[in-house]
Each structure stands twice: as structure tokens, then as C-alpha cells.
Amino acid sequence: MADFLPLQDAVARYVRDGDHLYLAGFTHLIPFAFGHEIIRQGRRHLTLSRATPDLVYDQMLAAHVADRVVFSYAGNPGVGNLPVFRRAVESGEVEIEEYTHFELVARLAAGAAGLPFWPVRSLENDLSRRRPRPHVRSPFGDEEVAVVPPLRPDVTLVHAHCADEDGNLYAWGLLGEIKEAALAADVVIASVEEVRSAASLRAERDHLLLPSFRVQSVSLAPWGAHPSYVLGRYDRDTTFYTEWDALARDPSATEEWLKRFVFGTADRAAYTALLPKGRLAALKEAAQHAG
Amino acid sequence: MPVDGQSRLAVGGARLLRDGERVLVGVGTPNLAANIAKRLHAPRLVLIYESGVVDAAPPKLPLSIGDPDLVRTSLCVLPIHDLFSQYLQTGWIDVGFMGGAQIDRRGNLNSTVIGPYESPTARLAGSGGAADIASFARRTIVLMPHDLRRFPEHVDFVTSPGHPPGARRPNGPATVVTDLGSFDYDEDGEMRLVALHPGVTVEEVRAKTGWPLRIAPRIEEIPPPTPDELRVLGELRRQEEMNP
């Protein structure tokens, strides 16, 4: 069963230097609060896996927490690239291991299912020519298919809409690769927008993300996914996603941003207090629109 | 009013989508083009995004493919593994609709690096689902600005595979639309100029293409954007500027 811990304590207890982490969530429910706390606690030599490194890894790379990134799309959709990631790759500061989306989620599927590989029919490209995918022959016929190895993070970190008092996690909307990423790891730590009564959530069983027995700890962190979003609670902060591009191109501006918004804040409440006036209210308001 | 390059790509691309098709839409110009088609000749076009969003009808142009506006207007949102494994890999996507940084004569697309992979001059976003979409969609339509750097004889990195040497892959790249013209792939799987935008010459296209380009026996002229197309394009762009 999951323990309820302050987010700082969850990171202190479960995230160690050199660990392989997967901060899950595809555009939606990205655990930024965890990313920021890992930066504050000064973790080093991490391997960071994510289909889409997104701003969360750009920020973590700016704080030099990682040596290696495993990914499939390192862009800022609709805006451009990830400037810090790009500098770190071009300078050789981080090593990369790169896949297609399908290959990466297939690796998670293998990890989650406890299988030694997962078959994918995607054609060969220069990624798979550089790191060849073995082929296996079907024992039920002559067909050959390429396979990818399991991805098994040490710790997967997720952000969910809510938990009940027992630590069962609930989330809905765009779930991306969250379930596979969580189930591929032995240790799952979660942050949530709110804690609700188990009685009120029993009827929401179709929205169960993970049962409590697959989760080590749950931390309450309202706005824990900002500047990404939590469907129905707050919208994606597209202004911040757009502004990050210029900010992160300038290493000293990036440094300043980290100092002010991450090192200069003790927790999520302190972080949100620094956001431009009216921003949170606008994101909350936008999330109420039905379509 | 002169028509800018992106409008030519967006309108030219939109016209290639047929009503009722399922199209996996990439970020940027393909997204603009698919939304034009949906608002004009293809109201039953099923817009699918690699975030898992199926049949979105966004009220404004989304910035990212996982935007809440897409989710709120969707039929459903598939887990990514389900989308790639059970819908894309099995041939249920009619059109892959994408861009890239470079394309070559075989339709190989690069969205990974400019320069050598180990020491790139520019590190780009990488495949995402592009390589998988190029592998499995029934046909691929590519929208790209046309210049020598983007149309080299060999792309710096093959992110999304095109037609193999000497053969045409049936579900490989079908059409490339640029700000100069429109291109198909002949029976050898080689890119071929088939149509020009108004005022563009074959010589201009040749000069901006990094290999001896094949030319179809008869070159069509691409009709300029209609008033309806320009109106919808303008509306979508204004909404984009108003984002968020």
C-alpha cells in the first residue's frame, strides 16, 4: 500500500543518484513538481527516460542532474526544439538513446509485462541501423519480426487527478504511456491534485490509473503538473511553453529562472505564488470549457 | 494579394485529404492543412494525433498535439501503445500527414539531425511517431518548404523511410507539396514533379532541388487558393495568434 508523504520526503526516500527515472505523462499530467524537487535536492548522474523529454527534462538538464536521456521526440510541439537538451547533446554533456514513439512505448510494454522483448513492425531507419533491432522468427510460422528490449526504470514518477485515502490513483483524459511506464518500474511515486474519499471514487473505477499496491508513495501537490495540464482542472500554459523557447536559448536566463522558480521556492505553493498575476485563474477558467 | 509559402503548402495539402479518411496529423503546417480540409470539403475527415486523440474537432488550432482543446472535442483518446500497435501498425490509418527538415529523391525524411549524428550542427526533435507513421499509413503526404538545403540528394539522417532503392513501396510517400509545386513518386519510387504553383517554372524547381529531378510528361498548374480556402486559413491563423 502507498504511503502518504510530503513530496520532498518521497524524493528523498526513493530517488537516488545514478537512478534511471521515468517522469511519465504525454503533454498531459507531466510531473513537474517532482522534476523541480529532484533539482532542489541536487540529484546527479540520473538516466532520464521519457517519450517526449518536454520542458520538464529541459529544466532538469539545465540543472545538470542527468548523464543520459532515453527518448523518442525531443521537441516543444508547435514552438520548436528543447534548447537546453539541444545544447547538452551538441556539447556531448549528455548521452542519448533514441527511438521512435512506437519502439519506446513497445519497450515500456515489454517492461510492464515482464517480457524479454516486444515485437514491432516499423521499418528500419537510421536509428535502427545504428542500434540494430534483432529479429525473431515466429514459432507459429515463418514470419520474422523486429524486437525491442524492455525498458525498466528504477523509479517511475506520475501525476494524477486524485488519490483516495488508500493511495489508489485516478486519472483520465490523455493517458499516453503513463500506465506502461509505471508498471514497468518496481517503484512508482505519485503526486496528485487532491485526495478524495474512497467511497466517492468507487464509482470512478473506469478512471483508475493504478491500484495502491503498485504505488509506493502519494504526495499532495496541487498544480503539480504546471505548465502542462490536468484535464478539467487547469489548462496547458501555452504562454509558458512558448516563452521557454527564448528563455532557454540563453544559458544565463535559464540559470536565473532555475534560481528563482526552483531553488528559490521550497515547494509547489511557493512556485505557483511566483507565476504572473491572473495566470492560474485563467488556466483554471479555460479548463472549465466543455469544448 | 500574393500567396505566401505556408498558405500554398497548407491549401495544397488540404486538397489531398478526402472526406471520411483517417489522417494522422503532424504538428505545424500539416495540422493547419488538415483543419482547413475538415472545415471545407472534408467535414467527416477523422483527425488523429499521435498523442492518441481520435476524431478531434478543435474550436481553435491547437499548439501541441496533446492540447486540452483536442481532448475535449475528441471521440476518444487512445493510450499511445494502443494507437501505434493496434490501429497504425494494422493498417487502419489512411494518411500520414507530416513535415520534416529534409527530404530526398526516394522520399526519405529527416527530422533528427543536420550534420553527423554524433556531432550534429543542429539537433532536431527526432522521430516521435514519424518513422512509424511512414512505415504503416496507407499513404504519406509530406508538406515542406522547397529549397536546396531541404531537398538534398541524400538526407543527413533517414528518420522516416521512403521508397527502397529501385522499387516503389505501395504505402510509401505518395505526394510532396512544397511552395513551388507538387510531386509524386513514379513506378521506380523516384520523386517526380507533376504540378507547379502559379508563376513557378520548372527551372526554378530544378535549381532548388539537389539532384536531377524527374519531370512528369505533362505538368499541371495548381489552382490558386479559392476565396473560401483563404478565408478559413485566415480564421485558423487568427485563432492561432490568439493562443492561448
Interface residues (C-beta under 8 A of the other chain):
Chain A: F26 T27 H28 A51 T52 F71 S72 Y73 A74 G75 P77 G78 V79 N81 L82 F85 R86 V89 E90 G92 E98 Y99 T100 H101 F102 E103 V105 A106 L108 A109 V120 R121 S122 L123 E124 N125 D126 L127 R129 R130 G173 L174 L175 G176 E177 K179 E180 Y229 L231 D235 R236 D237 T238 T239 Y241 T242 A286 A287 H289 A290 G291
Chain B: V27 G28 E50 S51 G52 V53 P59 P62 L63 S64 I65 G66 D67 P68 V71 R72 T73 V77 P79 I80 H81 F84 S85 L88 Q89 T112 Y117 S119 P120 A122 R123 L124 A125 G126 S127 G128 G129 A130 A131 D132 A134 S135 F136 F157 V158 T159 S160 P161 N243 P244
